[in-house]
Amino acid sequence: MKLGFIGLGNMASAMIGGILGKQAASAENIIGKARTKDTEHRIKERFNIEIADSNAQAAARSDILFLAVKPIFFPEVIAEIRDALRPGTMIVSIAAGRTLDYLKNAFGREDCKFIRCMPNTPALVLEGCTGVCADEHVTDEELKQVLALLGAFGRADVVPERLMDVVVGVSGSAPAYVFLFLEAMADEAVAEGMPRKQAYEFAAQAVLGSARMLLETGKHPGELKDMVCSPGGTTIRAVKVLEEKGLRAAVMDAMEACIEKSRTM
C-alpha cells in the first residue's frame, strides 16, 4: 500500500511522523510532493520518504492520497492530478470547508473514493484529534484502514458529515483557544512574580492533567470542577469571577463564529 501526500507542511509532517512512529507504514511506502524544494529537502532529511517529481506523479503512485494543502489551492492541485489517479484510489482531504460533494464534483471521478477529515495541530506531538467521514463507496474495511493511519498521531473518530463544521470548532481550531487561555494564566502568574518559563509550564501541566482526568475518569466536567472547589476556598472565588466575566458564553460565541465560518468557506 502506497501513501501519498500532496503538501508537506506542519500537518502533513505530523501525520507522516506519527504513521512512521507507530509503524503503520514504512518510509519506502510513502511518497510526497511540496510546493518548495526547501520543504521537500527538509522532509526527505527527516523521514527519508520518496519525493515525487510532480503532484501528478505522487497521485499516480498512491493507493491512499492525502490532500494536505490549503483549501484555496484545491482547484489548482485537483486540475493537476485528476487524470493521473488510478481507479480505486482513496483521496483523503484534511481541508476545512471542502465537502465530500465538492470533492466528487471537483475530481469528476466516479471510480475513486473520498474521505474527509479534520485533524488539529496537537498531531505534532501525537495528541491530535481527528473527525472523519467517508462517501458511500468507501468500505468498512477501507475506513478502518484510514482510521488506523489517522490514529497513529492521536484520536480519530467517525462523525456524520453534517457535524464536520462542528469538529472544526470543537477540536480543529480549539488549540488556539486553549493557548490563549494558557497565555492569560501565565501572564497573571508573571504579574504575581513567577518567571515566565515556569508560569507556562505550570499552566500547561494543569491543563494537560485536567484534560487527562476528564478522559480517563469519564466524569462530567462539572463534577470534576466541584472536586476542586472547597467550601469557602480559593477556587470557588476564581470560578465566581469567571462566571461573572462570561467565560462560558465567550467560549460558546467564539465556537459559533468558528463553525459558521467553516460552513461558509
N, C-alpha and C positions, 0 to 999 in steps of 0.2 A: 504494500500500500504506500503510495507516494503522496506526501502532503506538500501543498504549495502555498506560498504566502506572497500576495501582491501588496506591497507596503511592508517595510521592516522597521517601523518606528517603535516607540516605547511599548505599546500594547502588543505588537507582534513579537517583539523580543522577549517580553514577559511570557507570552504563550509558548514560544519556542523553548525558552529556558525551563518552563515547567514540564513540558512534554518530554524533553530530554532527561530532566532530572528524575522524573517518575518512570523513565524508560518506556513510555507509551509509544515511542517511535525512536529510531536511530537517526543520527545526523545524516547518514548517506541516503536516507529516505525522505529528506526534506529539501525542497528547492524554493528559493525566494528571489524576489526582484524588488529593488527600491528605485526611487527617483534619482538619487545621487550616488556616485561612486564612493564617496566617503562613508555613507551609511552601509553600503554593500561591503566595503572593506572591513568596517567595524564588526558587522555581524559575522562575516566569514572568519575573522580572527577569533571572535568569542565562541562561536558554536561549530565552526568547520562544516557548515551546510553548503550545499551547492548553490551557486548564484547563476541565475538564468541570464541569457543574452537579451531577452525581451520579456515583456508581460505575456505575449502570446506563447512563447516557449514555456514559461512557467505554467500557464494554463494547460497547454497540450500535454505536459508531463504529469499532471496531478490527477489523483483519484478523488481527493478532497482538497478543494481550493478555498483558502481563506482570503476574503477581500478585506484588507486591513488598511484601507485608505480613507481619507476624509470623504464625507458624502458629496461634497462639491466636485470631487474628481471621478465619481462613479460613471457619468456619461462617457468621459474620455477613455477610461480604462475598459469599460464594457465594450465599447466600439472596437478596441484593440484585440480583445480576447474572445468575443462571442463565437467566431467561426473556428477558433483553434481548439475549443473544448471537445473532448471525446464524449460520445453518448454515455450517459450514466454518471457523469461527473457530479459530485455533490459540491455545491457552492455555498459557502458559509460566510454571511455578511456580519460584520461587527459594527455597522454604522447605525447611528440613531436616525429615526425618521424614514428609513427605507424599508417599506413593507414587502411582504412576500409577493403581492400582486405587482408592485413596482419592479421587483427583480425579474419575475416571469416575463413581464411585458418588455422590459429593457433588453433582456437577453434574447427573447423570442425563440427559446429552445425548449421544446416540449420533451426532449429526450434527456434533459438534465434535471437535477433535483436541488431544491433550495431550502436552506436553513438560515434563520435569522437569530442572532444572539446579541446580547448587550453585556459585555464584561465591564469591570471597573479597574482603576489603577492599582489597588492593592494586589492585583495579579502579579505585580512586580516583585512582591515578597511572598508569593504563593498563598495569598489570603484573599484572592479575588472572589467575587460573587457574580454569577452569570445567569441571566434569564435566557431561555431557549425556546423557540417554536419552529415548527417544520411544516412544509407543504404536504399534501396528501400522498405524494409519490414516495416520500421517504419511509422506508420500512422501520418497524420497531427495532430490528437488529442494527440498522444503519444509524438510527437516532441514538441507540445505546453506545455505539462506537464513537460518535461525535461527543456525546456527554462524557465519555471516559477521557477523551482528549482535553476537553474544557475543564474537567475536574482535576486535571494534573496541576493546575495553578490556583485551586480554591474550590469553591462550591458551585455546582451547576445544576439548575433545576428547570424542568419544562413548565412553561406558563402558556395560557392561551394568548394568541397574538393580540387580542384586544387589551391585554394588560402590559404589553411591551413598553408603552409610553410610561406606565406607572413604574416599571422596572427602572427606567431611566431616572425617574425622580427619587425612588427609594434606595437605589444602590448605585446606579451608573454615575450620577452626579453627586451622590451623598458624601464621598470623601471630602469634597470641598467644604461642605457644611461642618463636618467634623474637624477639619483642620482650622476653620475659622473659630470654632468653639475652643479648640486646644490653644490657639494663639491668644485668645482672650483670657483663658485661665492662666497661661504663663505670664501674660502682661501684668495681671494683678499680683501674681507671686513675685515678679520682679519689683513691682511698686512697693511691695512689703519687704524687700531686701534679699530675696533669693536670687542667686546667679541664674542668668537666662538659660544656659545649657541644662542646668539641674531642673529648672522650672519646666522646661519642655519634657524632660524625662519623667518627672513625677506626673505631669498631666497626661502624657501619652500612656504611661503604665496604668493609670487609674481608668482611662477609657478602655484600654485593652482588657484589663481584668474584669471590668463591668460587663463588657460585651461577652466575654467568655462565660461569666456567671449566668447570663441570660440564656445562652445557647446550651450550656451543659446542665443547668438545673431544670430548664423548661418552665420556670416560674414566670408569672406575669410581671412585667417591669414595675407595676405599681407595688406589688408585694415586695420586690427587691428594694425599691425605694424606701418603703416603710421599715425595712430591716435596718436601714442606716439612720432613720430619723428617731432618735431617742426623745422621750418627753422632755420639753424644756431645753433641748440641746442645741448645738451649733448648726446641725444640718437642716433641721426644720426651719430655722430662721433664714438660711440661704434659699431653701425651696420656696418659702413665702415671698421673698424678693423676686425670684424667677417667675413666679406666678403673677405677681403684680406687674412685672415688666412685659408680660405676654409672651413668654418663651414658646409655649405650645402653639399659640396662634401664629407667631412669626415663622416657626418651622413649617407649619401646615400651609401657610400662604406662600412661602418660598417653594415648597414642593409643588403646589398647584401651578405656580408660574412656570416652573421647570417642565412639568408634564404637558402643559398647554403648548409651550414652545416646541416640544418634541412632536406633538400631534400636528403642528403646522409647518414642520420643516419640509 
